[in-house]
Amino acid sequence: MLNKRGQITLYIIIAIVIVAAVLFFVFLMPKIQEAGMTEAQAKAFLESRAPQLKNYVQDCMKTTARKSINTLGRQGGYIIPRPARIGLPYAVMSDAPIMNYALFYDKNAGENVNLLPSINEMQTELSNFMTVNLDFYNCVGNFGSFKNQMEITPGILTIQNSTFGNNIIITFSYPLTIKKGKASMIVDNYAVSIPIDLVKIRDVAAQVVNGYMTGKNPIVIESELARIIEINLRTNPDSEIMSLGSSSYSEIPSDSAGVIYNSKNTLYKIEYNRMGLDKTFSFYFLVGSESW
């Protein structure tokens, strides 16, 4: 019995020694090494870690931006819902998102109203939302293992520009003051690129909306666009894949407070994929009317 107790005590002592050693190397060793560094050595250390820290921040922005762009695509080019909108029925989309109208029939005026956002409006929508999106801060967190290697003091996130073209490019400022011993420097000026051509996608949506505005038959609109998409993608250097589909339904939203809606709606979906994109991007837009 005494031998067993002695063995247990020995195991406990060994465990304590191991834990103490781990804590020493994780928390105290960097401090000891830092104390022995000259200013030049500390500066060289920071300069060697700065690119890795910058990539870490950019990866968080890219992940956050992709989620925000997905939301923009699911809500007709808007992230913040507009008055002319409708909550889609679960039968149409399982998570029943809020869908903004790209084309809305104004019953009082007796005419269609084009509400499809411009490229500039979508760029502004994305920039404004990214500035306050908590997902970015949650991703950055406490800067992971970098925090054990140096002091990090974050500044204010500023989205400088969101540019839509062949790619979505987001440039932003998020100044990080990093310090090691007597040396310090600032890490800033970032850019991320996401391979989605929203200009091309929006152009397809605009052709659908313009077709309705000029009184074209919806079947003719979709048929013409299918041919245009096929021709445009045939000699595509980016191996893009794009398709257009639609579904119509008639349902009045259960909660219509503060919401302007049409009783009959056609939901369009543009699917887009290409090399470098992790999964298909979908852009939905809603065309409303009071009769079919």
N, C-alpha and C positions, 0 to 999 in steps of 0.2 A: 504493500500500500504506500509506504514511504517512498519507494523507488518511483512509483507512478506519479506521486505528487512532485517529486524532484524533477521528473521528466517534463511535466506540465509547466513547472516554474521555469525550466530551462527554455522551453519553446516560447513562453511569454517574453522572456528576456531577449531571445533572438529576434522575435517579431518587433519588439520595441526598438532594438538596434537598427533593424532594416528600415522601419518607418522613419527613424531619426536621420538615417543616412540619406534617404530619399528627400526628406524635407530640407536637409542641408544643401544638397546639390541643386534642388529646384529653387530655393529661396535665398539661401545665404551665399552660395558659391558665386552667383552673378554679382552680388554686392562686394564680395572680396575681390573679384576680378576687376570690377569697376574702380575700386579704391586704388588698385595698383596700376591703373591706366594713366598714361599721359594724356593731355588734351588732344594731341595729334592722333593718338591711338583711338581715343573715344570718337573723334570726328570721323576717322576712317571706318570705324565700326558702324556708326549711324549711316554713312554713305553706302555701305554695303547692304544694309537692311532696308533702306528707303524704297528701292524698287519693289521689294517683296511686299512691303506695307501698302504701297500704291496699288499693286495688283490685287491685294486683298480688298481694298476699298472699292476698286473698279468692279470686281466680281460681285460684290454686294449690290452695287448700283445696277449692274446688268441683270441680275436676278430680279430685283425690285422693278426695274423698268419693264421687263418682259411681262410680269404679272399685270402691271398697270396698262400696258399696251393691249394685253388680252382683254382687260375690262373695257377699254376704249373700243375694241373691235366688237365686243358682245353687246355694246349699248349704242351702236350706230354712230360712232365717232365722238361720243361724249363720255366723260367719266362721271360728271355731276349731272343727274337727270334734269331735263327741261320740263316745263308745264305740259307741252304736247307730247305725251308719252303713254305707255300702257304697261301693266304688269302682265307678262306673257303667261298663258295658262300652263299648268304642269304638263298637260298632254302635248304641248308644243315643244317646250324645253323643260327638262326635269327639275332644274333649279329655279325656274320661273323668274328670270331676271327682269329688271326694268328696261324697256326698250323705247328709245326715243324715235320719233317719226322723222324719216327722211323726206316724205311727202305726206302732207296732211290736207284733208278736205275741210275747208272752212265753211260750215253750214250757213253762217250768217251772210258771208260775202258770196256764197255760191261758187267758189273757185278753189282750185288746188293751190297749196302754198309749199314752196320748196324750202325745206328745213335742213337739207343735207349740209353738214358743216364743211367749210373750205379747209384746205390744207393748213393755212395759217391759223384757223380756229382750232384745229386738232393739235397743232404744235403748241399753241398757248395752253390748251386744256391739259396736255401732258406735262408741260413744264410747271404749271401752277400746282398740279396734284403731286408731282414728284417732290416738290419742296417741302410738303407737309406729310409725306407718306412715312408712317412709323415703321413700315417693313424694312426700310433701309437702316434705320437706327437699331432695330432688333437684330438685323443681320450682322452689322458691325459689332454690336455688343460692347464688350470690354477689350476688344482688339486681340482676343485669343492669346496665343503664346507670345505675341509681341510685347504685351504688357509686362511680362517677366524679364524682358531684355532691356527695356528702356522706359523712361517716363513719357507718356503721351497725353497731350492736352488738345482736345478737339475744338475747332472753331465752329462757325455757322455754315450750314449747307446752303449753297446758292446754285440753282440751275441756270447756267449762263445761256444755253441755247439748246433747243430740240429741233433738229433739221430732218425733214422727210425727203428722201430721194430714192436712189437705188437701195440705200440702207437708211435705217433710222440712227442718227448720230446724236448723242447727248453729251454735251460738254458741261462740266460743273466744277465748282470750287468747294472744297471741304478742307480748309487749312488745318494741318496737324502739326503742332509744335512737338518735336521729339527731342529728348535730352538724355545724355549719358555723361555722368561726371560733370566736367566743366564745359563740355561741348553740346551744342544744340543746333537744330536746323528746322526748316519748315518743309513739309511735304504737301504739295497742292497741285492744282490744274490737272484735271482728269478728263478722260473721254472714253465712251463706250460705243460700240457699233453693233446693231442688231440687223441681220439680213432679211428685212421685210420691206418691200417696196409699197408703201402706203399710197404713194402718188398714183401708181398704176391701179391699185385696188380701188381707190376712191374714184378714179376715172371710169371704171366699169359701173360703179354704183351711180355715178352722175349720168351716164348714158341711159340707165334704166329710168331714173327719175325724169330726165328730159323727155324720154319717150312717152311717159304718162302725161307730162305737161302739154305735149303736142297732140295728145289724143290717140296715140298708137295703140294697137291691140297688144296686150301683155304677152301673148304667145309669139307674136311677130318680134317684139322687143328681145325676148330671150333667145329666139332662133338666130336673129342677127348678131347678137353679142357672142353666142357660142362660136359662130364662124370667125368673128373678129379675134376672139381669144385664141382660137386654134392657129390662125395665121400669125399672130404676134409671137406665140410661143415656139413656133416651128424652128426658127433660127435664133433661139435664145441662148446666149453664152453662159447664163447662170443656171441653166437647167431648171427653170421655173415651171411649176405646175399650178394651174389656176382653173377653177370651175365655178359655175354659177347655178344655184338651185333655188326653188321657192316653194312655199306652202301657204295656202289661204285658210282662214278660219274666221268665224263670227262669234265673238264673245264680249260681253260688257264686263269691265273689271268690277270686282266686288267692292273695292275701296276706291271710289272715284273722287275723294276730297282733294281739291286743288289740282286735279288732273284733267286735261283736255284730251279727248280721245274720239276716234271714229269707231263705229260699231262693226265695220267689216275691214279686215286687214290682210295684207299679203306680206309675209316675212321672207326676205331674200337673204341668201347666205353665199358669200364668196369665200371659197377655200383656197389657201395659198401655201405653197411649199417650195423649197429650193435647197440647194447644197448649203450646208452650214447652219441650217435651221433645225433645232432639236425636235420640233414637232409642228404639225400643220397649224397655221394661223387662220382663224375664222373671223370674217367681218360680216356682221348682220346689219340689215337696215329694213325699216318698216315703211310700207306704203299703205296709207289709209284711205277709205272711201265710205260712202253710205249706201252704195249699190254695186253689184257686179254685173 
